[in-house]
Amino acid sequence: MLIVISKQLNLAAVFIDLLEKEINRRNLIIKDL
């Protein structure tokens, strides 16, 4: 049970990391305009 929860948390962390990178990339594009 705990292993499943930790895997889900790990996936969530990866997803959030990708989301933050995407947001940062868009912010850089907006600054350039």
LUMDOTI-152520 format. One record per atom (N, C-alpha, C): residue in three letters; atom name; y, z, x. Coordinates in steps of 0.001 Angstrom, whole numbers, plus 500000, padded with zeros to 6 digits. Example, Ala and Ser with C-alpha at 12.3 -4.5 7.8 and 13.67 -1.06 7.14 Angstrom:
<atom code="ALA" site="N" Y="494310" Z="507800" X="513190"/>
<atom code="ALA" site="CA" Y="495500" Z="507800" X="512300"/>
<atom code="ALA" site="C" Y="496700" Z="507800" X="513200"/>
<atom code="SER" site="N" Y="497750" Z="507080" X="512850"/>
<atom code="SER" site="CA" Y="498940" Z="507140" X="513670"/>
<atom code="SER" site="C" Y="500030" Z="507870" X="512900"/>
This chain:
<atom code="MET" site="N" Y="498789" Z="500000" X="500830"/>
<atom code="MET" site="CA" Y="500000" Z="500000" X="500000"/>
<atom code="MET" site="C" Y="501264" Z="500000" X="500866"/>
<atom code="LEU" site="N" Y="501292" Z="500903" X="501836"/>
<atom code="LEU" site="CA" Y="502470" Z="500973" X="502705"/>
<atom code="LEU" site="C" Y="502643" Z="499698" X="503520"/>
<atom code="ILE" site="N" Y="501523" Z="499083" X="503901"/>
<atom code="ILE" site="CA" Y="501597" Z="497841" X="504682"/>
<atom code="ILE" site="C" Y="502261" Z="496741" X="503851"/>
<atom code="VAL" site="N" Y="501909" Z="496670" X="502571"/>
<atom code="VAL" site="CA" Y="502501" Z="495653" X="501691"/>
<atom code="VAL" site="C" Y="504001" Z="495878" X="501556"/>
<atom code="ILE" site="N" Y="504399" Z="497141" X="501376"/>
<atom code="ILE" site="CA" Y="505825" Z="497459" X="501234"/>
<atom code="ILE" site="C" Y="506582" Z="497093" X="502508"/>
<atom code="SER" site="N" Y="506015" Z="497424" X="503669"/>
<atom code="SER" site="CA" Y="506691" Z="497123" X="504928"/>
<atom code="SER" site="C" Y="506818" Z="495615" X="505135"/>
<atom code="LYS" site="N" Y="505809" Z="494862" X="504696"/>
<atom code="LYS" site="CA" Y="505896" Z="493399" X="504806"/>
<atom code="LYS" site="C" Y="507009" Z="492863" X="503918"/>
<atom code="GLN" site="N" Y="507129" Z="493408" X="502718"/>
<atom code="GLN" site="CA" Y="508176" Z="492963" X="501799"/>
<atom code="GLN" site="C" Y="509552" Z="493305" X="502356"/>
<atom code="LEU" site="N" Y="509688" Z="494502" X="502938"/>
<atom code="LEU" site="CA" Y="510961" Z="494892" X="503540"/>
<atom code="LEU" site="C" Y="511297" Z="493980" X="504711"/>
<atom code="ASN" site="N" Y="510280" Z="493618" X="505490"/>
<atom code="ASN" site="CA" Y="510486" Z="492735" X="506634"/>
<atom code="ASN" site="C" Y="510968" Z="491364" X="506163"/>
<atom code="LEU" site="N" Y="510349" Z="490850" X="505098"/>
<atom code="LEU" site="CA" Y="510766" Z="489563" X="504537"/>
<atom code="LEU" site="C" Y="512193" Z="489647" X="504024"/>
<atom code="ALA" site="N" Y="512525" Z="490756" X="503364"/>
<atom code="ALA" site="CA" Y="513878" Z="490939" X="502842"/>
<atom code="ALA" site="C" Y="514891" Z="490957" X="503985"/>
<atom code="ALA" site="N" Y="514541" Z="491619" X="505086"/>
<atom code="ALA" site="CA" Y="515437" Z="491693" X="506236"/>
<atom code="ALA" site="C" Y="515677" Z="490309" X="506830"/>
<atom code="VAL" site="N" Y="514626" Z="489509" X="506925"/>
<atom code="VAL" site="CA" Y="514751" Z="488144" X="507448"/>
<atom code="VAL" site="C" Y="515627" Z="487308" X="506518"/>
<atom code="PHE" site="N" Y="515405" Z="487456" X="505209"/>
<atom code="PHE" site="CA" Y="516178" Z="486699" X="504226"/>
<atom code="PHE" site="C" Y="517658" Z="487057" X="504308"/>
<atom code="ILE" site="N" Y="517948" Z="488357" X="504418"/>
<atom code="ILE" site="CA" Y="519339" Z="488812" X="504516"/>
<atom code="ILE" site="C" Y="519975" Z="488290" X="505800"/>
<atom code="ASP" site="N" Y="519218" Z="488277" X="506888"/>
<atom code="ASP" site="CA" Y="519722" Z="487777" X="508168"/>
<atom code="ASP" site="C" Y="520102" Z="486304" X="508052"/>
<atom code="LEU" site="N" Y="519237" Z="485515" X="507415"/>
<atom code="LEU" site="CA" Y="519525" Z="484095" X="507217"/>
<atom code="LEU" site="C" Y="520746" Z="483918" X="506323"/>
<atom code="LEU" site="N" Y="520843" Z="484756" X="505292"/>
<atom code="LEU" site="CA" Y="521971" Z="484691" X="504363"/>
<atom code="LEU" site="C" Y="523280" Z="484963" X="505101"/>
<atom code="GLU" site="N" Y="523272" Z="485996" X="505965"/>
<atom code="GLU" site="CA" Y="524473" Z="486333" X="506725"/>
<atom code="GLU" site="C" Y="524874" Z="485197" X="507658"/>
<atom code="LYS" site="N" Y="523885" Z="484560" X="508296"/>
<atom code="LYS" site="CA" Y="524180" Z="483430" X="509186"/>
<atom code="LYS" site="C" Y="524796" Z="482279" X="508398"/>
<atom code="GLU" site="N" Y="524258" Z="482011" X="507207"/>
<atom code="GLU" site="CA" Y="524779" Z="480938" X="506359"/>
<atom code="GLU" site="C" Y="526217" Z="481236" X="505947"/>
<atom code="ILE" site="N" Y="526487" Z="482493" X="505568"/>
<atom code="ILE" site="CA" Y="527839" Z="482891" X="505165"/>
<atom code="ILE" site="C" Y="528799" Z="482749" X="506344"/>
<atom code="ASN" site="N" Y="528371" Z="483198" X="507528"/>
<atom code="ASN" site="CA" Y="529220" Z="483092" X="508720"/>
<atom code="ASN" site="C" Y="529525" Z="481634" X="509041"/>
<atom code="ARG" site="N" Y="528524" Z="480771" X="508895"/>
<atom code="ARG" site="CA" Y="528706" Z="479349" X="509185"/>
<atom code="ARG" site="C" Y="529739" Z="478748" X="508228"/>
<atom code="ARG" site="N" Y="529629" Z="479103" X="506952"/>
<atom code="ARG" site="CA" Y="530582" Z="478573" X="505969"/>
<atom code="ARG" site="C" Y="531976" Z="479108" X="506213"/>
<atom code="ASN" site="N" Y="532075" Z="480376" X="506619"/>
<atom code="ASN" site="CA" Y="533385" Z="480951" X="506918"/>
<atom code="ASN" site="C" Y="534036" Z="480209" X="508080"/>
<atom code="LEU" site="N" Y="533250" Z="479837" X="509086"/>
<atom code="LEU" site="CA" Y="533793" Z="479090" X="510220"/>
<atom code="LEU" site="C" Y="534297" Z="477724" X="509769"/>
<atom code="ILE" site="N" Y="533537" Z="477075" X="508873"/>
<atom code="ILE" site="CA" Y="533948" Z="475764" X="508368"/>
<atom code="ILE" site="C" Y="535258" Z="475890" X="507590"/>
<atom code="ILE" site="N" Y="535372" Z="476945" X="506775"/>
<atom code="ILE" site="CA" Y="536589" Z="477155" X="505980"/>
<atom code="ILE" site="C" Y="537789" Z="477386" X="506903"/>
<atom code="LYS" site="N" Y="537591" Z="478147" X="507980"/>
<atom code="LYS" site="CA" Y="538684" Z="478414" X="508921"/>
<atom code="LYS" site="C" Y="539170" Z="477127" X="509577"/>
<atom code="ASP" site="N" Y="538255" Z="476199" X="509832"/>
<atom code="ASP" site="CA" Y="538619" Z="474948" X="510499"/>
<atom code="ASP" site="C" Y="539457" Z="474040" X="509608"/>
<atom code="LEU" site="N" Y="539309" Z="474180" X="508299"/>
<atom code="LEU" site="CA" Y="540040" Z="473291" X="507387"/>
<atom code="LEU" site="C" Y="541532" Z="473579" X="507401"/>
